[in-house]
């Protein structure tokens, strides 16, 4: 029970961030045009790439050796030199290539806007390290408080810039950077003990720095592949379409992000819970079957309810964003496939076959890229959403196949396919603007509750 309470405290910030994102998206949409929203989405894509490169996964190494190192201050200080070096290299590359970067990301006359990536990168590195320090120290509520502060500051700064300076993509970038800097400063102050030690003349432990690097670097290729998987949609939209389509897609993604509340809440406690169950009685696979069924039911119900509520979105969003309606339902499949696969793939981690995660992301990336290549040029953001859904379908399929091969438990695929069929038909009817949409959604809700009634009762026992 104490474990679950602690994990819940750590995840509160992410839940609030997701809810604030859902609430703030319509507000920002009334202030910023879809084209400008699209340019900010390209900025975030570039920022995430540079952050993955600059970090060198050292945040993973810092977390790994935190509890094994007597002096936490020495560990932190030993992590800083390679981070400073990679940050400097990234800043130089951005400066030298600012013209082509600017043309691809923003197509703006002001090349200096590219330098905002460097500024965001500095704040991102500090925030990532300080957040990891809080998490490893076990400061759950402080960790969540920083995340909530970041979300609130992001919204406030974005709206303020759009209202009083300029309602452009710079407003969204300004909100991101300001919120990162504020959150990083607060996070450092909340665990000042470890940061104060960095400035007390401690020597850099070179063997420790080497150990952290050797542990961290193998993560980089996987992180970059994951970035490609997450970013190929917007990249293809930039190549084959326009900023308006990117903006509509980014807005739809934020709406679909509402289901990440369920994803985050589940994944936060699932790994330690499932591992404990496995160690206690590896032959008892019933809990895994029950959790799979309940998740399938819950996500199917939520997706059908959200699709039925699409008229509310038309009221909340300006007419320029009406193109979001056929896009977001397909993106709702992403948190569904990801979260359910967290159950089916447990065998990969139980049997320590973690190299298979690399194979999975490569296959999913190929499926996403190939489908995007064919779908995006003619269908724009709708094609990008379909390509991402296909990519995550392969992601789910590979995780399930390899996970069950390592640790098999019974899955009623007939029930799963029935639930998926209702969701898929509802998505197709949304694209066709069919009057039968509400009939299918209501029927799907009742069928899911009836099919999974026993599982919903059994979950209480777990």
Secondary structure as a PSIPRED ss2 file (coil, helix, strand):
# PSIPRED VFORMAT (PSIPRED V4.0)

   1 X C   1.000  0.000  0.000
   2 X H   0.000  1.000  0.000
   3 X H   0.000  1.000  0.000
   4 X H   0.000  1.000  0.000
   5 X H   0.000  1.000  0.000
   6 X H   0.000  1.000  0.000
   7 X H   0.000  1.000  0.000
   8 X H   0.000  1.000  0.000
   9 X H   0.000  1.000  0.000
  10 X H   0.000  1.000  0.000
  11 X H   0.000  1.000  0.000
  12 X H   0.000  1.000  0.000
  13 X H   0.000  1.000  0.000
  14 X H   0.000  1.000  0.000
  15 X H   0.000  1.000  0.000
  16 X H   0.000  1.000  0.000
  17 X H   0.000  1.000  0.000
  18 X H   0.000  1.000  0.000
  19 X H   0.000  1.000  0.000
  20 X H   0.000  1.000  0.000
  21 X H   0.000  1.000  0.000
  22 X H   0.000  1.000  0.000
  23 X H   0.000  1.000  0.000
  24 X H   0.000  1.000  0.000
  25 X H   0.000  1.000  0.000
  26 X H   0.000  1.000  0.000
  27 X H   0.000  1.000  0.000
  28 X H   0.000  1.000  0.000
  29 X H   0.000  1.000  0.000
  30 X H   0.000  1.000  0.000
  31 X H   0.000  1.000  0.000
  32 X C   1.000  0.000  0.000
  33 X C   1.000  0.000  0.000
  34 X H   0.000  1.000  0.000
  35 X H   0.000  1.000  0.000
  36 X H   0.000  1.000  0.000
  37 X H   0.000  1.000  0.000
  38 X H   0.000  1.000  0.000
  39 X H   0.000  1.000  0.000
  40 X H   0.000  1.000  0.000
  41 X H   0.000  1.000  0.000
  42 X H   0.000  1.000  0.000
  43 X H   0.000  1.000  0.000
  44 X H   0.000  1.000  0.000
  45 X H   0.000  1.000  0.000
  46 X H   0.000  1.000  0.000
  47 X H   0.000  1.000  0.000
  48 X H   0.000  1.000  0.000
  49 X H   0.000  1.000  0.000
  50 X H   0.000  1.000  0.000
  51 X H   0.000  1.000  0.000
  52 X H   0.000  1.000  0.000
  53 X H   0.000  1.000  0.000
  54 X H   0.000  1.000  0.000
  55 X H   0.000  1.000  0.000
  56 X C   1.000  0.000  0.000
  57 X C   1.000  0.000  0.000
  58 X H   0.000  1.000  0.000
  59 X H   0.000  1.000  0.000
  60 X H   0.000  1.000  0.000
  61 X H   0.000  1.000  0.000
  62 X H   0.000  1.000  0.000
  63 X H   0.000  1.000  0.000
  64 X H   0.000  1.000  0.000
  65 X H   0.000  1.000  0.000
  66 X H   0.000  1.000  0.000
  67 X C   1.000  0.000  0.000
  68 X C   1.000  0.000  0.000
  69 X C   1.000  0.000  0.000
  70 X C   1.000  0.000  0.000
  71 X C   1.000  0.000  0.000
  72 X H   0.000  1.000  0.000
  73 X H   0.000  1.000  0.000
  74 X H   0.000  1.000  0.000
  75 X H   0.000  1.000  0.000
  76 X H   0.000  1.000  0.000
  77 X H   0.000  1.000  0.000
  78 X H   0.000  1.000  0.000
  79 X H   0.000  1.000  0.000
  80 X H   0.000  1.000  0.000
  81 X H   0.000  1.000  0.000
  82 X H   0.000  1.000  0.000
  83 X H   0.000  1.000  0.000
  84 X H   0.000  1.000  0.000
  85 X H   0.000  1.000  0.000
  86 X H   0.000  1.000  0.000
  87 X H   0.000  1.000  0.000
  88 X H   0.000  1.000  0.000
  89 X H   0.000  1.000  0.000
  90 X H   0.000  1.000  0.000
  91 X H   0.000  1.000  0.000
  92 X H   0.000  1.000  0.000
  93 X H   0.000  1.000  0.000
  94 X H   0.000  1.000  0.000
  95 X H   0.000  1.000  0.000
  96 X H   0.000  1.000  0.000
  97 X C   1.000  0.000  0.000
  98 X H   0.000  1.000  0.000
  99 X H   0.000  1.000  0.000
 100 X H   0.000  1.000  0.000
 101 X H   0.000  1.000  0.000
 102 X H   0.000  1.000  0.000
 103 X H   0.000  1.000  0.000
 104 X H   0.000  1.000  0.000
 105 X H   0.000  1.000  0.000
 106 X C   1.000  0.000  0.000
 107 X C   1.000  0.000  0.000
 108 X C   1.000  0.000  0.000
 109 X C   1.000  0.000  0.000
 110 X C   1.000  0.000  0.000
 111 X H   0.000  1.000  0.000
 112 X H   0.000  1.000  0.000
 113 X H   0.000  1.000  0.000
 114 X H   0.000  1.000  0.000
 115 X H   0.000  1.000  0.000
 116 X H   0.000  1.000  0.000
 117 X H   0.000  1.000  0.000
 118 X H   0.000  1.000  0.000
 119 X H   0.000  1.000  0.000
 120 X H   0.000  1.000  0.000
 121 X H   0.000  1.000  0.000
 122 X H   0.000  1.000  0.000
 123 X H   0.000  1.000  0.000
 124 X H   0.000  1.000  0.000
 125 X H   0.000  1.000  0.000
 126 X H   0.000  1.000  0.000
 127 X H   0.000  1.000  0.000
 128 X H   0.000  1.000  0.000
 129 X H   0.000  1.000  0.000
 130 X H   0.000  1.000  0.000
 131 X H   0.000  1.000  0.000
 132 X H   0.000  1.000  0.000
 133 X H   0.000  1.000  0.000
 134 X H   0.000  1.000  0.000
 135 X H   0.000  1.000  0.000
 136 X H   0.000  1.000  0.000
 137 X H   0.000  1.000  0.000
 138 X C   1.000  0.000  0.000
 139 X C   1.000  0.000  0.000
 140 X H   0.000  1.000  0.000
 141 X H   0.000  1.000  0.000
 142 X H   0.000  1.000  0.000
 143 X H   0.000  1.000  0.000
 144 X H   0.000  1.000  0.000
 145 X H   0.000  1.000  0.000
 146 X H   0.000  1.000  0.000
 147 X H   0.000  1.000  0.000
 148 X H   0.000  1.000  0.000
 149 X H   0.000  1.000  0.000
 150 X H   0.000  1.000  0.000
 151 X H   0.000  1.000  0.000
 152 X H   0.000  1.000  0.000
 153 X H   0.000  1.000  0.000
 154 X H   0.000  1.000  0.000
 155 X H   0.000  1.000  0.000
 156 X H   0.000  1.000  0.000
 157 X H   0.000  1.000  0.000
 158 X H   0.000  1.000  0.000
 159 X H   0.000  1.000  0.000
 160 X H   0.000  1.000  0.000
 161 X H   0.000  1.000  0.000
 162 X H   0.000  1.000  0.000
 163 X H   0.000  1.000  0.000
 164 X H   0.000  1.000  0.000
 165 X C   1.000  0.000  0.000
 166 X C   1.000  0.000  0.000
 167 X C   1.000  0.000  0.000
 168 X C   1.000  0.000  0.000
 169 X H   0.000  1.000  0.000
 170 X H   0.000  1.000  0.000
 171 X H   0.000  1.000  0.000
 172 X H   0.000  1.000  0.000
 173 X H   0.000  1.000  0.000
 174 X H   0.000  1.000  0.000
 175 X H   0.000  1.000  0.000
 176 X H   0.000  1.000  0.000
 177 X H   0.000  1.000  0.000
 178 X H   0.000  1.000  0.000
 179 X H   0.000  1.000  0.000
 180 X H   0.000  1.000  0.000
 181 X H   0.000  1.000  0.000
 182 X H   0.000  1.000  0.000
 183 X H   0.000  1.000  0.000
 184 X H   0.000  1.000  0.000
 185 X H   0.000  1.000  0.000
 186 X H   0.000  1.000  0.000
 187 X H   0.000  1.000  0.000
 188 X H   0.000  1.000  0.000
 189 X H   0.000  1.000  0.000
 190 X H   0.000  1.000  0.000
 191 X C   1.000  0.000  0.000
 192 X H   0.000  1.000  0.000
 193 X H   0.000  1.000  0.000
 194 X H   0.000  1.000  0.000
 195 X H   0.000  1.000  0.000
 196 X H   0.000  1.000  0.000
 197 X H   0.000  1.000  0.000
 198 X H   0.000  1.000  0.000
 199 X C   1.000  0.000  0.000
 200 X C   1.000  0.000  0.000
 201 X C   1.000  0.000  0.000
 202 X C   1.000  0.000  0.000
 203 X C   1.000  0.000  0.000
 204 X C   1.000  0.000  0.000
 205 X C   1.000  0.000  0.000
 206 X H   0.000  1.000  0.000
 207 X H   0.000  1.000  0.000
 208 X H   0.000  1.000  0.000
 209 X H   0.000  1.000  0.000
 210 X H   0.000  1.000  0.000
 211 X H   0.000  1.000  0.000
 212 X H   0.000  1.000  0.000
 213 X H   0.000  1.000  0.000
 214 X H   0.000  1.000  0.000
 215 X H   0.000  1.000  0.000
 216 X H   0.000  1.000  0.000
 217 X H   0.000  1.000  0.000
 218 X H   0.000  1.000  0.000
 219 X H   0.000  1.000  0.000
 220 X H   0.000  1.000  0.000
 221 X H   0.000  1.000  0.000
 222 X H   0.000  1.000  0.000
 223 X H   0.000  1.000  0.000
 224 X H   0.000  1.000  0.000
 225 X H   0.000  1.000  0.000
 226 X H   0.000  1.000  0.000
 227 X H   0.000  1.000  0.000
 228 X H   0.000  1.000  0.000
 229 X H   0.000  1.000  0.000
 230 X H   0.000  1.000  0.000
 231 X H   0.000  1.000  0.000
 232 X H   0.000  1.000  0.000
 233 X H   0.000  1.000  0.000
 234 X H   0.000  1.000  0.000
 235 X H   0.000  1.000  0.000
 236 X H   0.000  1.000  0.000
 237 X H   0.000  1.000  0.000
 238 X H   0.000  1.000  0.000
 239 X H   0.000  1.000  0.000
 240 X H   0.000  1.000  0.000
 241 X C   1.000  0.000  0.000
 242 X C   1.000  0.000  0.000
 243 X H   0.000  1.000  0.000
 244 X H   0.000  1.000  0.000
 245 X H   0.000  1.000  0.000
 246 X H   0.000  1.000  0.000
 247 X H   0.000  1.000  0.000
 248 X H   0.000  1.000  0.000
 249 X H   0.000  1.000  0.000
 250 X H   0.000  1.000  0.000
 251 X H   0.000  1.000  0.000
 252 X H   0.000  1.000  0.000
 253 X H   0.000  1.000  0.000
 254 X H   0.000  1.000  0.000
 255 X H   0.000  1.000  0.000
 256 X H   0.000  1.000  0.000
 257 X H   0.000  1.000  0.000
 258 X H   0.000  1.000  0.000
 259 X H   0.000  1.000  0.000
 260 X H   0.000  1.000  0.000
 261 X H   0.000  1.000  0.000
 262 X H   0.000  1.000  0.000
 263 X H   0.000  1.000  0.000
 264 X H   0.000  1.000  0.000
 265 X H   0.000  1.000  0.000
 266 X H   0.000  1.000  0.000
 267 X H   0.000  1.000  0.000
 268 X H   0.000  1.000  0.000
 269 X H   0.000  1.000  0.000
 270 X H   0.000  1.000  0.000
 271 X H   0.000  1.000  0.000
 272 X H   0.000  1.000  0.000
 273 X H   0.000  1.000  0.000
 274 X H   0.000  1.000  0.000
 275 X H   0.000  1.000  0.000
 276 X H   0.000  1.000  0.000
 277 X H   0.000  1.000  0.000
 278 X H   0.000  1.000  0.000
 279 X H   0.000  1.000  0.000
 280 X H   0.000  1.000  0.000
 281 X C   1.000  0.000  0.000
 282 X C   1.000  0.000  0.000
 283 X C   1.000  0.000  0.000
 284 X C   1.000  0.000  0.000
 285 X C   1.000  0.000  0.000
 286 X H   0.000  1.000  0.000
 287 X H   0.000  1.000  0.000
 288 X H   0.000  1.000  0.000
 289 X H   0.000  1.000  0.000
 290 X H   0.000  1.000  0.000
 291 X H   0.000  1.000  0.000
 292 X H   0.000  1.000  0.000
 293 X H   0.000  1.000  0.000
 294 X H   0.000  1.000  0.000
 295 X H   0.000  1.000  0.000
 296 X H   0.000  1.000  0.000
 297 X H   0.000  1.000  0.000
 298 X H   0.000  1.000  0.000
 299 X H   0.000  1.000  0.000
 300 X H   0.000  1.000  0.000
 301 X H   0.000  1.000  0.000
 302 X H   0.000  1.000  0.000
 303 X H   0.000  1.000  0.000
 304 X H   0.000  1.000  0.000
 305 X H   0.000  1.000  0.000
 306 X H   0.000  1.000  0.000
 307 X H   0.000  1.000  0.000
 308 X H   0.000  1.000  0.000
 309 X C   1.000  0.000  0.000
 310 X H   0.000  1.000  0.000
 311 X H   0.000  1.000  0.000
 312 X H   0.000  1.000  0.000
 313 X H   0.000  1.000  0.000
 314 X H   0.000  1.000  0.000
 315 X H   0.000  1.000  0.000
 316 X H   0.000  1.000  0.000
 317 X C   1.000  0.000  0.000
 318 X C   1.000  0.000  0.000
 319 X H   0.000  1.000  0.000
 320 X H   0.000  1.000  0.000
 321 X H   0.000  1.000  0.000
 322 X H   0.000  1.000  0.000
 323 X H   0.000  1.000  0.000
 324 X H   0.000  1.000  0.000
 325 X H   0.000  1.000  0.000
 326 X H   0.000  1.000  0.000
 327 X H   0.000  1.000  0.000
 328 X H   0.000  1.000  0.000
 329 X H   0.000  1.000  0.000
 330 X H   0.000  1.000  0.000
 331 X H   0.000  1.000  0.000
 332 X H   0.000  1.000  0.000
 333 X H   0.000  1.000  0.000
 334 X H   0.000  1.000  0.000
 335 X H   0.000  1.000  0.000
 336 X H   0.000  1.000  0.000
 337 X H   0.000  1.000  0.000
 338 X H   0.000  1.000  0.000
 339 X H   0.000  1.000  0.000
 340 X H   0.000  1.000  0.000
 341 X H   0.000  1.000  0.000
 342 X H   0.000  1.000  0.000
 343 X H   0.000  1.000  0.000
 344 X H   0.000  1.000  0.000
 345 X C   1.000  0.000  0.000
 346 X H   0.000  1.000  0.000
 347 X H   0.000  1.000  0.000
 348 X H   0.000  1.000  0.000
 349 X H   0.000  1.000  0.000
 350 X H   0.000  1.000  0.000
 351 X C   1.000  0.000  0.000
 352 X C   1.000  0.000  0.000
 353 X C   1.000  0.000  0.000
 354 X C   1.000  0.000  0.000
 355 X H   0.000  1.000  0.000
 356 X H   0.000  1.000  0.000
 357 X H   0.000  1.000  0.000
 358 X H   0.000  1.000  0.000
 359 X H   0.000  1.000  0.000
 360 X H   0.000  1.000  0.000
 361 X H   0.000  1.000  0.000
 362 X H   0.000  1.000  0.000
 363 X H   0.000  1.000  0.000
 364 X H   0.000  1.000  0.000
 365 X H   0.000  1.000  0.000
 366 X H   0.000  1.000  0.000
 367 X H   0.000  1.000  0.000
 368 X H   0.000  1.000  0.000
 369 X H   0.000  1.000  0.000
 370 X H   0.000  1.000  0.000
 371 X H   0.000  1.000  0.000
 372 X H   0.000  1.000  0.000
 373 X H   0.000  1.000  0.000
 374 X H   0.000  1.000  0.000
 375 X H   0.000  1.000  0.000
 376 X H   0.000  1.000  0.000
 377 X H   0.000  1.000  0.000
 378 X H   0.000  1.000  0.000
 379 X H   0.000  1.000  0.000
 380 X H   0.000  1.000  0.000
 381 X H   0.000  1.000  0.000
 382 X H   0.000  1.000  0.000
 383 X H   0.000  1.000  0.000
 384 X H   0.000  1.000  0.000
 385 X H   0.000  1.000  0.000
 386 X H   0.000  1.000  0.000
 387 X H   0.000  1.000  0.000
 388 X H   0.000  1.000  0.000
 389 X H   0.000  1.000  0.000
 390 X H   0.000  1.000  0.000
 391 X H   0.000  1.000  0.000
 392 X H   0.000  1.000  0.000
 393 X H   0.000  1.000  0.000
 394 X H   0.000  1.000  0.000
 395 X H   0.000  1.000  0.000
 396 X H   0.000  1.000  0.000
 397 X H   0.000  1.000  0.000
 398 X H   0.000  1.000  0.000
 399 X H   0.000  1.000  0.000
 400 X H   0.000  1.000  0.000
 401 X H   0.000  1.000  0.000
 402 X H   0.000  1.000  0.000
 403 X H   0.000  1.000  0.000
 404 X H   0.000  1.000  0.000
 405 X H   0.000  1.000  0.000
 406 X H   0.000  1.000  0.000
 407 X C   1.000  0.000  0.000
 408 X C   1.000  0.000  0.000
 409 X C   1.000  0.000  0.000
 410 X C   1.000  0.000  0.000
 411 X C   1.000  0.000  0.000
 412 X C   1.000  0.000  0.000
 413 X H   0.000  1.000  0.000
 414 X H   0.000  1.000  0.000
 415 X H   0.000  1.000  0.000
 416 X H   0.000  1.000  0.000
 417 X H   0.000  1.000  0.000
 418 X H   0.000  1.000  0.000
 419 X H   0.000  1.000  0.000
 420 X H   0.000  1.000  0.000
 421 X H   0.000  1.000  0.000
 422 X H   0.000  1.000  0.000
 423 X H   0.000  1.000  0.000
 424 X H   0.000  1.000  0.000
 425 X H   0.000  1.000  0.000
 426 X H   0.000  1.000  0.000
 427 X H   0.000  1.000  0.000
 428 X H   0.000  1.000  0.000
 429 X H   0.000  1.000  0.000
 430 X H   0.000  1.000  0.000
 431 X H   0.000  1.000  0.000
 432 X H   0.000  1.000  0.000
 433 X C   1.000  0.000  0.000
 434 X C   1.000  0.000  0.000
 435 X C   1.000  0.000  0.000
 436 X C   1.000  0.000  0.000
 437 X H   0.000  1.000  0.000
 438 X H   0.000  1.000  0.000
 439 X H   0.000  1.000  0.000
 440 X H   0.000  1.000  0.000
 441 X H   0.000  1.000  0.000
 442 X H   0.000  1.000  0.000
 443 X H   0.000  1.000  0.000
 444 X H   0.000  1.000  0.000
 445 X H   0.000  1.000  0.000
 446 X H   0.000  1.000  0.000
 447 X H   0.000  1.000  0.000
 448 X H   0.000  1.000  0.000
 449 X H   0.000  1.000  0.000
 450 X H   0.000  1.000  0.000
 451 X H   0.000  1.000  0.000
 452 X C   1.000  0.000  0.000
 453 X H   0.000  1.000  0.000
 454 X H   0.000  1.000  0.000
 455 X H   0.000  1.000  0.000
 456 X H   0.000  1.000  0.000
 457 X H   0.000  1.000  0.000
 458 X H   0.000  1.000  0.000
 459 X H   0.000  1.000  0.000
 460 X H   0.000  1.000  0.000
 461 X H   0.000  1.000  0.000
 462 X C   1.000  0.000  0.000
